[in-house]
Amino acid sequence: MQIAFPFAVILLAAVSVARAEEPKNAEKAPPWMKERSDRLEKELSTKYGAEAGARLARGLKQVAGFWRAEDGDADVFDDFVRTNFAGEPTTLDALFSRMEFAFESFDGHMLEIGRDFRKQSDLDLGPIYPFDQTLAGYDPSAHVTDDFYDNKLAFTVLLNFPLTTLQQRLGEGDKWSRRQWAETRLAERFSKRIPAAVNLSIAKAAAAAEQYISEYNIWMHHLVDEKGVRLFPPKLRLLSHWNLRDEIKADYGDAKTGLAKQRTIQKVMERIVTQTIPAAVANNPQVDWNPFSNEVRPAAVKDSDSPAPSGRGSGPEPDTRYEKLLITFRASRLADPYSPTAPTMIARRFDENRQIPEPRVRKMLEDVLSSPLAPRVAALIEKRLGRKLEPFDIWYSGFKPRGAYTETQLDEIVRKRYPTAEAYKKDIPNLLVQLGFSKEKAEFLANNVVVDPARGSGHAMGAARRGDQSHLRTRVEKDGMNYKGFNIAVHEMGHNVEQTFSLNEVDHTLLAGVPNTAFTEALAFVFQARDLELLGLSKPDPQSRALETLNDFWGTFEIAGVALVDMGVWHWMYDHPDATPAQLKEATLQIARDTWNRFYAPIFGKRDVTLLAVYSHMINSFLYLPDYPLGLMIAFQIKRQMEKSGSIGPDFERMAKVGNVAPDIWMKNATGSPVGPDALLSETEKALAQVSK
Ligand SMILES: [Zn+2]
């Protein structure tokens, strides 16, 4: 995990918006705009020449797209353009470098303020008081877009630098100079002018969906079969869907009742997706429920004092799951008119966040799902399980190799080596040299990393201006660091190294960073996978590495289908903006079944399964799910490149300092190929051969 920028912590507000307001059209450009723009174009083209004129025509159009009545009348506009258009190349260069310098400072200091305001709540430094929470919830940069439109800095950028679409960046980007890429990123900062009220609606919708998801627990001891048998221990409370899915994975290790437990959880998941789950059941230890017959009774045993939630009807849950999803959709849509280069939530996710067009992502997912490797891996799973596959086996976890050392042995080794966070900090240069960085590079990197005691499991927080350092937050128990803590610390250190190179060695700070989070995660995994070697222990043998690959393939095969359902549902909502929750439910079930029937039914021998729609992210994360399979594919490409070159250090540096260009350009530079599933598929092929040796 990494935290790139201070998050505005969305305070949980109990919002019940049955139907958010309909999006209205963004304010149109004032009526005088066209005539004044034409006149200015003629006037300034004559003054500065044809090349500047073409630049101006583009700039005038961009400014017109965002100018509102309150920004000023026709004379203010004329004056603004005449004053701020950089007609001469020297002025344009000066403007560019001033902006690059100023925004590095601005971003960097905003990040530092946010980091300091969150210090007490992020770090293991004693109690968190209410004022600490207030500090942590503050986002100093919340109003900057408004400020920069108010003082017209945003318009100055839009008047002089190009706003581009993803299609342009992909079509022309590999011929662009680094400066052109940096100009594009500069203009992108102002590609939206979303009113504060719209942002507030989106935050409220996100909070409402988040709250619904975070309270959706199933009390497992209260699941009963027709004979009243309870499979799960008292007090066990599992959050849908993550904990339920992880329980399915853990149950592969339970030879006695594992299968019965897995079948029960599958039934629970289906009841949630179809909303046939009785309204009384969620988060309620005061009732017993048979998910097969759907019968609910007062609890016959007591394992918790938690009261029954109030206000639940006696029938099924009234499609609340889909109502929450609709709320997030309708709120997202309010931003559409203010985001001309990516005018839907779907476009913002693919064109802006992922920077890979949706059709290409779809093709990559389908390539994995329809790969002839899938039935071969499935057959291997059946052989290992000694039975036919059942639908919940999309979460099969039995490929996870068993290491040569027990967790206790590893804890012992790590504890001795790192009794304190300070001891780990001291060892960073040595660890980096082991990873193939030169002594000088290792010192440089170590000097750019601060080690902090994390309150949670750990994270990495990069810097945003040169001169600041990135922070590695790691958990050290009282008696020293344990193996899990070390494993995470090595992962986070990978983020810190990427963050340090991609800020300090990139040629333009406007290009600092990586194309999207999948890239920094992939680089962090490269470090994490070497953790045993860093402890001086033997590295995983070919057999366990092959099993690891099969585990990754099966995970991608599962989540690729889930991602396709998420995408299908968002398209359906855009096509049916006035749908009721019940209609959205029917559509979601249909999309989930169709996806299952197309890619999974031939392998599992069962049709019309709805499990692919159970992910909670689908309800509260605004089309986030495709990031998972993409991340797995990207990780594989980078991993394979690192293996080819042998030593990590120089390759890691070469990749990280390219910065935030389009993903395909980044990946071609890193590995020679654009982003895609080929590396994953060819490694899976090899792994199958290795395992069946
Ligand atoms: Zn990470």
Residues whose N, C-alpha, C, O or C-beta is under 5 A from the ligand:
A	BS01	ZN	M1 Q2 E521 A524
